[in-house]
Amino acid sequence: MIDRLVRIAILSVPLLAAQPVLAKEPAAKESTAKAPPASEAPSAAPASPAAKQPSAGQSAARDRQKTCGAEWRALTDAQKAAQGPKWPQYWSKCNKRLKGGDKA
């Protein structure tokens, strides 16, 4: 146990020592390389992934998954074994059922 801790400490010292050096180099390069003209600065600010709204299909899939998840949690162990012992199999059947059956 102590041998492992010593090995980890010995291997991590060079990484910790190199961290400040590695952190300073990209920042200096980025500041000079990423200086956008004044006309491009406002267009970069609104692009955030949190502001993106899900599509209608994504919302419907999320609702189906929540519904199937609630049904799965409500089942007893015996019922889960009868439905299919694992969530992926149950999710597949439930999703097809909520979509409107098999469209083969």
SETORKE-68209 format. One record per residue (C-alpha): z, y, x. Coordinates in nm, 4 decimals. Each point is the difference from the previous one (the first is absolute). Layout:
<marvo><c3>Z</c3><c2>Y</c2><c1>X</c1></marvo>
...
This chain:
<marvo><c3>0.0000</c3><c2>0.0000</c2><c1>0.0000</c1></marvo>
<marvo><c3>0.0950</c3><c2>0.2431</c2><c1>0.2735</c1></marvo>
<marvo><c3>-0.3042</c3><c2>-0.1088</c2><c1>0.1978</c1></marvo>
<marvo><c3>-0.2242</c3><c2>0.1029</c2><c1>-0.2934</c1></marvo>
<marvo><c3>0.1672</c3><c2>0.3385</c2><c1>-0.0306</c1></marvo>
<marvo><c3>-0.0435</c3><c2>0.0627</c2><c1>0.3711</c1></marvo>
<marvo><c3>-0.3680</c3><c2>-0.0957</c2><c1>-0.0158</c1></marvo>
<marvo><c3>-0.0571</c3><c2>0.2268</c2><c1>-0.2992</c1></marvo>
<marvo><c3>0.1752</c3><c2>0.2881</c2><c1>0.1746</c1></marvo>
<marvo><c3>-0.2028</c3><c2>-0.0496</c2><c1>0.3175</c1></marvo>
<marvo><c3>-0.3279</c3><c2>-0.0147</c2><c1>-0.1914</c1></marvo>
<marvo><c3>0.0769</c3><c2>0.3012</c2><c1>-0.2185</c1></marvo>
<marvo><c3>0.0976</c3><c2>0.2412</c2><c1>0.2804</c1></marvo>
<marvo><c3>-0.3607</c3><c2>0.0679</c2><c1>0.1117</c1></marvo>
<marvo><c3>-0.1059</c3><c2>0.0579</c2><c1>-0.3602</c1></marvo>
<marvo><c3>0.2802</c3><c2>0.2470</c2><c1>-0.0610</c1></marvo>
<marvo><c3>-0.0710</c3><c2>0.1790</c2><c1>0.3249</c1></marvo>
<marvo><c3>-0.3723</c3><c2>0.0294</c2><c1>-0.0756</c1></marvo>
<marvo><c3>0.0483</c3><c2>0.1193</c2><c1>-0.3576</c1></marvo>
<marvo><c3>0.0428</c3><c2>0.3742</c2><c1>0.0761</c1></marvo>
<marvo><c3>-0.2967</c3><c2>-0.0068</c2><c1>0.2360</c1></marvo>
<marvo><c3>-0.2217</c3><c2>-0.1692</c2><c1>-0.2559</c1></marvo>
<marvo><c3>0.1147</c3><c2>0.2276</c2><c1>-0.2805</c1></marvo>
<marvo><c3>-0.0837</c3><c2>0.3199</c2><c1>0.1914</c1></marvo>
<marvo><c3>-0.3549</c3><c2>-0.0911</c2><c1>0.1032</c1></marvo>
<marvo><c3>-0.1578</c3><c2>-0.0529</c2><c1>-0.3455</c1></marvo>
<marvo><c3>0.1716</c3><c2>0.3067</c2><c1>-0.1435</c1></marvo>
<marvo><c3>-0.1545</c3><c2>0.2243</c2><c1>0.2659</c1></marvo>
<marvo><c3>-0.3438</c3><c2>-0.1493</c2><c1>-0.0553</c1></marvo>
<marvo><c3>0.0311</c3><c2>0.0185</c2><c1>-0.3794</c1></marvo>
<marvo><c3>0.1034</c3><c2>0.3637</c2><c1>-0.0050</c1></marvo>
<marvo><c3>-0.3104</c3><c2>0.1044</c2><c1>0.1928</c1></marvo>
<marvo><c3>-0.2368</c3><c2>-0.2443</c2><c1>-0.1686</c1></marvo>
<marvo><c3>0.1225</c3><c2>0.0482</c2><c1>-0.3575</c1></marvo>
<marvo><c3>-0.0074</c3><c2>0.3766</c2><c1>-0.0188</c1></marvo>
<marvo><c3>-0.2296</c3><c2>0.0379</c2><c1>-0.3036</c1></marvo>
<marvo><c3>-0.1795</c3><c2>0.3218</c2><c1>-0.0785</c1></marvo>
<marvo><c3>0.1615</c3><c2>0.2210</c2><c1>-0.2634</c1></marvo>
<marvo><c3>-0.2577</c3><c2>-0.1063</c2><c1>-0.2609</c1></marvo>
<marvo><c3>0.0993</c3><c2>-0.3701</c2><c1>0.0248</c1></marvo>
<marvo><c3>0.3791</c3><c2>0.0429</c2><c1>-0.0135</c1></marvo>
<marvo><c3>0.0372</c3><c2>0.0381</c2><c1>-0.3816</c1></marvo>
<marvo><c3>-0.2162</c3><c2>-0.3054</c2><c1>-0.0747</c1></marvo>
<marvo><c3>0.2212</c3><c2>-0.2331</c2><c1>0.2074</c1></marvo>
<marvo><c3>0.3270</c3><c2>0.0849</c2><c1>-0.1785</c1></marvo>
<marvo><c3>-0.0708</c3><c2>-0.1324</c2><c1>-0.3557</c1></marvo>
<marvo><c3>-0.1157</c3><c2>-0.3439</c2><c1>0.1197</c1></marvo>
<marvo><c3>0.3173</c3><c2>-0.2056</c2><c1>-0.0442</c1></marvo>
<marvo><c3>0.0168</c3><c2>-0.3607</c2><c1>-0.1188</c1></marvo>
<marvo><c3>0.2910</c3><c2>0.0730</c2><c1>-0.2351</c1></marvo>
<marvo><c3>-0.2127</c3><c2>0.2348</c2><c1>-0.2122</c1></marvo>
<marvo><c3>-0.2603</c3><c2>-0.2673</c2><c1>-0.0724</c1></marvo>
<marvo><c3>0.0154</c3><c2>-0.1288</c2><c1>-0.3574</c1></marvo>
<marvo><c3>-0.0720</c3><c2>-0.3686</c2><c1>-0.0787</c1></marvo>
<marvo><c3>-0.3107</c3><c2>-0.0854</c2><c1>-0.1955</c1></marvo>
<marvo><c3>0.0131</c3><c2>-0.1388</c2><c1>-0.3531</c1></marvo>
<marvo><c3>-0.0619</c3><c2>-0.3531</c2><c1>0.1294</c1></marvo>
<marvo><c3>0.2777</c3><c2>0.0295</c2><c1>0.2560</c1></marvo>
<marvo><c3>0.2417</c3><c2>0.1271</c2><c1>-0.2646</c1></marvo>
<marvo><c3>-0.0922</c3><c2>-0.2867</c2><c1>-0.2325</c1></marvo>
<marvo><c3>0.0466</c3><c2>-0.2562</c2><c1>0.2790</c1></marvo>
<marvo><c3>0.3400</c3><c2>0.1493</c2><c1>0.0859</c1></marvo>
<marvo><c3>0.1051</c3><c2>-0.0179</c2><c1>-0.3665</c1></marvo>
<marvo><c3>-0.1125</c3><c2>-0.3633</c2><c1>-0.0237</c1></marvo>
<marvo><c3>0.1906</c3><c2>-0.0867</c2><c1>0.3168</c1></marvo>
<marvo><c3>0.3177</c3><c2>0.1672</c2><c1>-0.1302</c1></marvo>
<marvo><c3>-0.0332</c3><c2>-0.1830</c2><c1>-0.3328</c1></marvo>
<marvo><c3>-0.0562</c3><c2>-0.3366</c2><c1>0.1680</c1></marvo>
<marvo><c3>0.2869</c3><c2>0.0672</c2><c1>0.2408</c1></marvo>
<marvo><c3>0.2373</c3><c2>0.0729</c2><c1>-0.2864</c1></marvo>
<marvo><c3>-0.1098</c3><c2>-0.3215</c2><c1>-0.1722</c1></marvo>
<marvo><c3>0.0449</c3><c2>-0.1966</c2><c1>0.3260</c1></marvo>
<marvo><c3>0.3527</c3><c2>0.1324</c2><c1>0.0508</c1></marvo>
<marvo><c3>0.0884</c3><c2>-0.0861</c2><c1>-0.3622</c1></marvo>
<marvo><c3>-0.0976</c3><c2>-0.3659</c2><c1>0.0442</c1></marvo>
<marvo><c3>0.2623</c3><c2>-0.2595</c2><c1>0.0897</c1></marvo>
<marvo><c3>-0.0512</c3><c2>-0.2326</c2><c1>0.2962</c1></marvo>
<marvo><c3>-0.1126</c3><c2>-0.2825</c2><c1>-0.2304</c1></marvo>
<marvo><c3>-0.2537</c3><c2>0.2249</c2><c1>-0.1700</c1></marvo>
<marvo><c3>-0.1269</c3><c2>0.1232</c2><c1>0.3360</c1></marvo>
<marvo><c3>-0.0555</c3><c2>-0.3592</c2><c1>0.1094</c1></marvo>
<marvo><c3>-0.2012</c3><c2>-0.0667</c2><c1>-0.3168</c1></marvo>
<marvo><c3>-0.2068</c3><c2>0.3204</c2><c1>0.0335</c1></marvo>
<marvo><c3>-0.0724</c3><c2>-0.0470</c2><c1>0.3671</c1></marvo>
<marvo><c3>0.2690</c3><c2>-0.0047</c2><c1>0.2657</c1></marvo>
<marvo><c3>-0.1147</c3><c2>0.3046</c2><c1>0.1913</c1></marvo>
<marvo><c3>-0.0670</c3><c2>0.3637</c2><c1>-0.0835</c1></marvo>
<marvo><c3>-0.3650</c3><c2>0.0123</c2><c1>0.1158</c1></marvo>
<marvo><c3>-0.1016</c3><c2>-0.2792</c2><c1>-0.2366</c1></marvo>
<marvo><c3>0.1951</c3><c2>0.1551</c2><c1>-0.2870</c1></marvo>
<marvo><c3>-0.1433</c3><c2>0.3451</c2><c1>0.0765</c1></marvo>
<marvo><c3>-0.3545</c3><c2>-0.1377</c2><c1>-0.0083</c1></marvo>
<marvo><c3>0.0493</c3><c2>-0.1620</c2><c1>-0.3414</c1></marvo>
<marvo><c3>0.1863</c3><c2>0.2977</c2><c1>-0.1444</c1></marvo>
<marvo><c3>-0.2547</c3><c2>0.2501</c2><c1>0.1302</c1></marvo>
<marvo><c3>-0.2868</c3><c2>-0.1943</c2><c1>-0.1574</c1></marvo>
<marvo><c3>0.1919</c3><c2>-0.0210</c2><c1>-0.3272</c1></marvo>
<marvo><c3>0.0724</c3><c2>0.3734</c2><c1>-0.0089</c1></marvo>
<marvo><c3>-0.3569</c3><c2>0.0905</c2><c1>0.0916</c1></marvo>
<marvo><c3>-0.1251</c3><c2>-0.1877</c2><c1>-0.3027</c1></marvo>
<marvo><c3>-0.0486</c3><c2>-0.3573</c2><c1>0.1071</c1></marvo>
<marvo><c3>-0.2498</c3><c2>-0.1689</c2><c1>0.2280</c1></marvo>
<marvo><c3>-0.3333</c3><c2>0.1793</c2><c1>0.0228</c1></marvo>
<marvo><c3>-0.2027</c3><c2>-0.2870</c2><c1>0.1320</c1></marvo>
